[in-house]
Amino acid sequence: MNSYYAPPSQIQNGFIELRGQEAKHASKVMRAAEGDCLSVVDGRGRRYSGPIRRITKNTIQIEIEKQQRETATKPALTLGMGIIKKRDRLEFAVEKAVELGARNIGIFRSEHTIKENVRMDRLEAIAVSAIKQSLRCWLPEISFYRDWQEMVDRHPEAHCLVAHEKVDDEPYQPQDYKKNDQQMLLMVGPEGGFSADEISQFKKKGARLVSLGSYRLRAETAAVAFLSQFLS
Ligand code: SAM
């Protein structure tokens, strides 16, 4: 069964209202009709299902018959991505991060970022589409930070790991971080990488440098490889 998305504000008194693109997709593309059963996630860990009771031009009303709650994936992974110049590569990284279970995603500027801004609305739409495709119930929050320092400072509880090709730390074991509900901040640089100065600032903040193998990966590939180490 296809999955649809409605935020908690559209779920009230035993009914869900699909709006906008979600309603259009169900009625026009999937040709859903009154009485058909749909599955809907709220992005906050709940999955609902039930029959369509009413279809209007822009909305679909579903009566909730069943609901389930799913706990969020552990450890709590936040991916930090330096802005990549090519939009489709950044979008790929966001899509894969959602599929792989990132709880939050941060996009940041750094010394070697070439492009200054990103279309956050596009990234949010990609994230919604990725939770539906991967049958997840949790929609990651996507935030923009003026620089990576701001992102790290906003996550004081998290263990910060920085993907870097040249690592002088002791090799680390991802399983050490899988225990309990640790918060992990996984930072990946832009196509130009992190500068030497940024790396020393990361270290001063207590971050750990992590190698993802002997060969250089594109930033979006590094994000996928990094997150995959923590798949449960
Ligand atoms: N010229 C850049 C440099 O010297 O750092 C290459 C940057 S790479 C294309 C983009 C980002 O992917 C890096 O900043 C790093 O975070 C990550 N990355 C790529 N390959 C990696 C590897 N083998 N180990 C760890 N991180 C890697």
Residues whose N, C-alpha, C, O or C-beta is under 5 A from the ligand:
A	BS01	SAM	A163 H164 E165 M187 V188 G189 P190 E191 G192 G193 F194 V210 S211 L212 G213 S214 Y215 R216 L217 R218 A219 A222
